[in-house]
Amino acid sequence: PQAVDDLVFSFAQVDEYRVVLTSSSSMADIATVRVMLKGAADGLAERIGGALRDRIGIQFAVEVVDDIERSAYKVRRWPDERGR
């Protein structure tokens, strides 16, 4: 989580983020990064996704959202909704 934290916040336009862990119908793990921006930033989701893949080696889906609850605790930034 710290490497993701450092990378996502290295983009100045990111105000807050959350990684939601879910499962597909075939039980494959899916990690979705939801980012709240400080302003408009065209193509930022694709750039963040590419940087995560290149630097961390994991494919994340990246979504821009309007609002995210702020949290100083990483456990709240990584909710596990896989239902296992």
Salt bridges, closest charged atoms under 4 A:
ASP5 OD1 - ARG77 NH1 3.03
ASP15 OD2 - ARG70 NH2 2.45
GLU16 OE2 - ARG77 NE 2.79
ASP29 OD2 - ARG82 NH1 3.32
ASP29 OD1 - ARG84 NH2 2.65
GLU63 OE1 - ARG34 NE 3.21
ASP80 OD2 - ARG82 NH2 2.59
